[in-house]
Amino acid sequence: MESTLRTLRISTEQKQELIDVTSAVAGAVRESGVQHGFVGVYSQHTTAALFVSERQAALMDDVLAFMSRVVPDGLAYKHNSPEFSDCDRQNAASHLRSLLLNHSVMVPVVEGKPALGVFQSILLAEFDGPRQRTLQVQVLGNAL
């Protein structure tokens, strides 16, 4: 059984955006030599998240619009108030949006590749950018 850990650093450019990290994760799997097993990807941030979805421009716009409707900016969040919090970023909505998704994804590895469906991609959801984000990619399985 082989196990490798790789750190990915992703620079985001907007306050909210979705970034396809599938090719970087596939590269980590390829470099690991694992042919059959699992790859886990973990975001080390509380205002960013990971999920698997179709990467289609209109859908990505819909996802971001949905998140903004479900967790609107500008409400009287305690996290944004100096009376209740020492955070000066005013990013309560970003924290709450990330809670609706996950901070990790796990995908099977088959024949040395992440076993994603035809339309599936691994996406990083940035809710408090622009920032430098760190993802940990753990590959575990059998090398042939």
Backbone as a ProteinNet text record, in pm:
[ID]
protein_1_A
[PRIMARY]
MESTLRTLRISTEQKQELIDVTSAVAGAVRESGVQHGFVGVYSQHTTAALFVSERQAALMDDVLAFMSRVVPDGLAYKHNSPEFSDCDRQNAASHLRSLLLNHSVMVPVVEGKPALGVFQSILLAEFDGPRQRTLQVQVLGNAL
[TERTIARY]
85.9	0	90.8	66.2	142.2	58.2	126.3	58.5	148.8	92.6	167.5	81.7	150	82.1	146.5	63.1	111.1	31.1	98.4	32.8	15.2	-107.8	-136.6	-162.6	-104.4	-129.4	-202.7	-317.3	-404	-421.7	-392.4	-416.3	-552	-639.1	-770	-765.1	-856.3	-851	-973.1	-1082	-1205.9	-1259.4	-1353.2	-1417.9	-1483.4	-1561.2	-1624.5	-1592.3	-1544.3	-1519.3	-1508.9	-1525.6	-1511.6	-1394	-1301.8	-1179.2	-1171.6	-1150.4	-1137.7	-996.9	-988.1	-858.4	-839.1	-923.7	-920.2	-785.4	-730.2	-604	-489.4	-490.1	-385.8	-397.5	-519.9	-540.3	-499.1	-535.7	-496.4	-344	-278.2	-132.1	-72	-130.9	-83.6	-102	-213.1	-237.2	-133.1	-111.5	-14.3	125.6	167.5	300	313.7	202.2	207.1	238.5	204.5	222	109.1	13.4	-99.6	-189	-220.9	-306.2	-450.4	-466.9	-600.3	-604.3	-698.7	-710	-803.8	-758.9	-840	-751.8	-810.3	-745.9	-840.7	-787.5	-863.3	-804.1	-889.6	-845.7	-910.4	-829.4	-877.1	-838.7	-935.6	-911.4	-882.3	-774	-734.8	-790.3	-906.7	-961.9	-1109.6	-1152.5	-1291.9	-1381.3	-1324.2	-1404.7	-1388.2	-1342.8	-1334	-1380.1	-1425.4	-1478.3	-1447	-1471.1	-1450.3	-1578.3	-1601.2	-1714.7	-1693.3	-1772.5	-1768.4	-1895.4	-1877.8	-1992.7	-1952.3	-2050	-2022.4	-1960.9	-1859.8	-1795.6	-1844.9	-1954.8	-2015.3	-2040.1	-2002.5	-2001	-2134.1	-2244.4	-2374.2	-2406.7	-2373.4	-2398.7	-2313.2	-2187.5	-2099.2	-2156.1	-2207.7	-2274	-2395.3	-2471.9	-2589.9	-2552.5	-2444.2	-2399.7	-2365.3	-2287.5	-2248.8	-2369.9	-2462.2	-2583.6	-2669.2	-2679.5	-2754	-2695.7	-2563.5	-2498.9	-2526.8	-2526.8	-2553.8	-2699.1	-2789.7	-2930.6	-2954.9	-2892	-2912.3	-2846.4	-2727.7	-2654.5	-2622.8	-2713.1	-2692.4	-2581.9	-2514.8	-2421.8	-2503.1	-2440.9	-2502.1	-2598	-2621.2	-2705.9	-2625.5	-2694.2	-2628.1	-2570.6	-2468.3	-2403.5	-2316.9	-2324.8	-2243.9	-2094.6	-2054.3	-1912.6	-1855.8	-1941.9	-1897.4	-1897.4	-1946.9	-1960.5	-1845	-1776.4	-1668.2	-1716.4	-1844.7	-1901.7	-1892.5	-1896.8	-1899.9	-1777.5	-1700.8	-1594.2	-1472.7	-1354.3	-1232.4	-1191.2	-1275.2	-1245.4	-1276.4	-1180	-1201.9	-1228.9	-1241.3	-1262.9	-1409	-1501.8	-1644.6	-1684	-1645.2	-1662.5	-1753.6	-1849.3	-1940.7	-2012.9	-2059.4	-2129.4	-2038.6	-1910.9	-1815.7	-1803.9	-1795.9	-1790.1	-1917.2	-2031.4	-2158.8	-2178	-2136.7	-2147.5	-2062.3	-1943	-1856.6	-1915	-1994.7	-2057.7	-2160.8	-2212.8	-2312.2	-2249.1	-2118.6	-2046.5	-1958	-1849.1	-1755.8	-1617.1	-1534.5	-1395.3	-1307.2	-1368.8	-1291.6	-1377.3	-1308.7	-1372.5	-1282.4	-1343.1	-1268.4	-1318.7	-1223.4	-1255.9	-1177.6	-1240.8	-1166.6	-1059.4	-950.9	-847.8	-855.3	-872.6	-882	-785.8	-698.6	-598.4	-519.1	-481.9	-394.5	-459.3	-593.6	-664.4	-780.8	-814.6	-936.7	-1056.3	-1141.9	-1255.4	-1376.4	-1365.8	-1476.3	-1565.3	-1692	-1784.1	-1749.9	-1811.1	-1782	-1791.1	-1889.8	-1910.4	-1864.4	-1798.4	-1760.1	-1621.5	-1610.7	-1484	-1475.5	-1353.3	-1331.3	-1312.5	-1399.4	-1401.4	-1369.3	-1287.7	-1260	-1352.6	-1430.5	-1520	-1452.9	-1419	-1361.8	-1476	-1487.4	-1592.9	-1539.3	-1406.6	-1348.9	-1215.6	-1212.8	-1087.9	-1073.7	-970.8	-866.5	-769.8	-723	-634.4	-546	-447.7	-367.6	-431.5	-470.7	-536.1	-444.9	-456.6	-375.7	-467.8	-439.9	-513.1	-414	-453	-372.7	-434.3	-350.3	-394.7	-325.5	-404.5	-352.5	-396.4	-299.3	-328.8	-289.4	-380.9	-359.4	-405.5	-321.4	-362.9	-246.7	-272.4	-174.6	-111.3	20.5	94.6	127.6	125.4	156.2	295.5
-117.3	0	123.9	212.8	337.8	453.6	553	674.4	792.9	893.6	1016.5	1135.9	1241.3	1367.2	1477.8	1556.5	1670	1793	1905.6	2032.6	2110.2	2152.2	2238	2379.7	2477	2617.4	2680.6	2737.3	2795	2943.7	3028.3	3172.2	3205.2	3261.4	3302	3450	3490.7	3626.9	3711.4	3648.2	3721.2	3692.4	3775	3753.9	3616.2	3585.4	3454	3398.6	3275.8	3210.6	3060.9	2988	2842.9	2808.3	2729.6	2696.3	2545.3	2501.2	2359.1	2313.1	2223	2170.2	2025.2	1977.1	1837	1798.3	1879.3	1841.2	1838.6	1929.7	1929.3	1805	1764.9	1644	1521.2	1517.6	1405	1397	1512.6	1514	1455.1	1487.2	1430.8	1279.8	1232	1087.4	1022.7	1081.9	1028	1020.1	1127.5	1131.7	1031.1	997.4	903.2	761.3	728.7	591.8	498.1	546.7	463.7	435.5	306.8	265.6	240.8	190.9	161.5	200	284.9	330.3	449	550.8	669.8	793.2	905.1	1034.8	1122.5	1179.7	1272.9	1411.8	1510.4	1649.6	1727.3	1804.3	1875.3	2022.8	2110.9	2255	2293.6	2366.6	2407.9	2546.4	2578.6	2713	2707.4	2803.9	2806.8	2892.9	2958.8	3038	2989.5	2867.2	2802.7	2658.5	2597.8	2461.8	2385.2	2255.6	2168.3	2090.9	2064.2	1979.4	1924.9	1825.7	1765.9	1807.4	1859.1	1902.4	1910.4	1937.7	1966.4	2105.6	2120	2249.8	2306.6	2375.3	2438.5	2583.1	2678.5	2820.7	2868.9	2837.4	2884	2822.5	2695.3	2629.5	2691.6	2721.9	2785	2920.2	2997.2	3124	3098.3	2995.5	2961.1	2919.8	2844	2801.1	2922.7	3015.4	3134.6	3222.1	3235.1	3313.9	3246.4	3115.2	3039.9	3064.7	3053.5	3075.7	3216.1	3313.8	3452.2	3471.7	3397.3	3406.7	3337.3	3220.9	3143.9	3212.7	3268.6	3340	3479.8	3575.1	3708.7	3786.7	3871.2	3967.4	4076.5	4146.3	4267	4246.9	4123.7	4103.9	4134.6	4148.7	4182.6	4057.2	4000.2	3882.3	3923.3	3849.4	3879.1	3874.5	3782.6	3768.9	3898	3977.6	4102.6	4220.2	4202.2	4311.2	4312.9	4427.2	4436.9	4411.1	4426.2	4399.8	4251.2	4164.4	4020.1	3944.4	4003.8	3931.5	4020	3958.5	4033.7	4024.2	3967.8	3954.4	4085.1	4137.4	4264.3	4246.2	4122.8	4098.4	4111.7	4118.3	4126.8	4011	3889.9	3775.8	3665.7	3703	3601.8	3525.2	3594.8	3526.5	3423.8	3453.9	3360.2	3233.4	3248.1	3131.4	3047.1	3114.1	3042	2969.9	3033.7	2969.2	2842.4	2848.6	2729.7	2614.9	2646.8	2542.2	2461	2518	2448.9	2340.8	2346.7	2249.4	2165.3	2114.9	2034.8	2096	2055.5	2097.9	1989.3	1878	1770.9	1693	1626.8	1530.3	1407.7	1292.8	1168.9	1104.5	1062.8	1006.2	875.6	771	648.6	673.4	598.9	599.4	464.1	467.5	346.8	361.7	265.5	266.3	396.7	443.3	559.7	695.3	698.3	825.5	838.7	963.8	982.6	933	851.2	789.9	882.4	993.6	1089.6	1055.4	1094	1075.3	1168.8	1145.3	1220.5	1371.1	1416.7	1560.5	1611.1	1527.2	1566.9	1629.8	1733.5	1799.8	1823.8	1834.5	1871.5	2022.4	2090.6	2236.9	2293.7	2396.9	2475.6	2596.3	2613.4	2729.1	2833	2944.9	3058.1	3151.5	3181.4	3271.4	3398.1	3411	3526.1	3567.7	3572.8	3605.1	3753.9	3786.9	3696.9	3657.4	3534.5	3478.7	3369.5	3330.6	3211.3	3098.1	2991.4	2878.4	2756.1	2672.4	2551.9	2430.9	2335	2208.8	2096.7	2003.3	1883.9	1770.5	1703.3	1592.5	1464.5	1372.7	1245.6	1134.9	1059.9	947.3	820.2	725.3	600.4	483.8	385.3	269	183.3	102.1	5.8	55	49.4	79.9	-53.1	-53.9	-178.3	-174.5
0	0	0	-92.5	-104.7	-51.1	4.1	50.4	21.3	-44	-70.2	-32.6	6.8	40.3	-40.9	-106.4	-186.1	-148.7	-141.6	-113.6	-243.2	-269.2	-384.6	-334.5	-399.4	-366.6	-484	-453.1	-555	-524.1	-620.3	-604.7	-664.6	-582.8	-633.5	-669.5	-755.6	-808.8	-777.3	-733.3	-709.6	-570.3	-526	-396.3	-392.3	-496	-508.6	-645.7	-648.9	-776.9	-756.5	-864.7	-863.4	-953.9	-900.6	-971.7	-988.3	-1110.4	-1139.9	-1101.4	-1004.4	-960.8	-1003.8	-1093.2	-1135.5	-1193.7	-1282.9	-1346.9	-1245.6	-1148.7	-1045.5	-957.8	-925.3	-845.3	-926.8	-1054.2	-1140.2	-1150.7	-1154.8	-1157.4	-1031.6	-916.5	-789.2	-786.9	-841.2	-847.8	-939.7	-1055.7	-1151.8	-1089.1	-1022.4	-959.7	-845.6	-781.7	-668.7	-712.3	-836.7	-885	-845.3	-766.4	-724.8	-845.2	-863.8	-974.7	-930.7	-808.1	-756.1	-609.5	-573.6	-434.9	-425.1	-352	-329.8	-329.3	-367.9	-351.2	-269.9	-163.7	-81.7	-96.6	-110.7	-123.4	-10.1	62.3	179.9	173	192.3	199.4	343.2	364.1	498.2	533.8	482.7	501.5	539.6	619.2	664.5	575.3	476.1	383.2	239.4	224.6	93.5	111.8	4.1	13.5	-114.1	-110	-224.9	-254.3	-381.5	-418.2	-558.5	-594.3	-726.8	-799.1	-920.9	-1000.4	-1147	-1229.9	-1369.9	-1379.1	-1464.5	-1483.7	-1616.9	-1607.2	-1723.8	-1683.6	-1766.4	-1728.7	-1671	-1736.5	-1687.6	-1551.6	-1533.3	-1405.2	-1295.7	-1326	-1226.2	-1182.4	-1277.2	-1242.7	-1154	-1185.9	-1106.2	-963.8	-949.2	-816.1	-731.1	-786.5	-709.6	-677.6	-771.3	-746.5	-638.5	-643.5	-542.3	-403.2	-391.6	-261.6	-208.9	-295.7	-253.9	-211.9	-274.6	-233.9	-100.7	-81.7	41	160	138.5	244.1	189.8	210.1	153.5	226.2	150.1	209	278	370.2	426.3	541.6	584.3	701.3	827.5	938.2	1065.3	1131.1	1070.1	1125.4	1244	1352.6	1470.7	1440.4	1355.3	1321.4	1260.7	1198	1135.5	1231.9	1351.5	1448.4	1548.1	1563.3	1661.6	1804.5	1826.2	1958.2	1995.2	1894	1918.7	1866.1	1775.8	1707.6	1685.5	1686.9	1659	1511.5	1427.3	1285.2	1213.5	1142.4	1072.1	923	875.3	731.6	689	785.2	749.8	656.6	694.6	604.7	659.4	742.3	797.2	686.6	583.6	474.6	407.2	395.2	334.7	418	548.9	638	625.2	625.8	620.2	486.8	376.8	245.8	240.9	297	292.4	373.4	476.6	557.1	478	370.8	288.9	200.6	184.7	102.8	195.1	145	223.7	218.9	311.3	307.5	249.8	208.9	148.1	48.9	-42.7	-132.7	-139.6	-161.2	-180.4	-308.4	-391.6	-521.8	-538.6	-589.9	-618.3	-725.5	-716.5	-820.5	-890.5	-1021.5	-1102	-1219.9	-1235.1	-1342.5	-1344.7	-1225.4	-1213.3	-1233.9	-1237	-1260	-1162.9	-1124.2	-1044.8	-1126.3	-1065.3	-1134.7	-1128.3	-1199.4	-1207.2	-1325.8	-1315.3	-1425.9	-1541.1	-1655.3	-1777.7	-1755.7	-1682.6	-1664.9	-1528.7	-1449.8	-1314.4	-1310	-1226.8	-1197.9	-1048.6	-997.8	-858.3	-856.4	-781.9	-782.5	-645.1	-645.1	-525.3	-528.6	-424	-412.4	-322.9	-381	-307.1	-269.7	-141.3	-94.9	-29.7	-16.7	54.1	-7.1	-138.9	-208	-233	-306.2	-354.6	-243	-253.5	-150.5	-209.5	-130.6	-158.8	-79.2	-145.5	-80	-84	18.2	29.5	36.6	-51.5	-51.4	-24.7	59.4	83.5	1.6	-75.4	-159.6	-110.5	-57.5	-6.1	-100.5	-151.5	-240.2	-166.2	-162.2	-88.5	-174.8	-190.3	-267	-311.5	-411.1	-461.1	-590.1	-594	-716.8	-784.1	-915.3	-986.9	-1043.7
[MASK]
++++++++++++++++++++++++++++++++++++++++++++++++++++++++++++++++++++++++++++++++++++++++++++++++++++++++++++++++++++++++++++++++++++++++++++++++

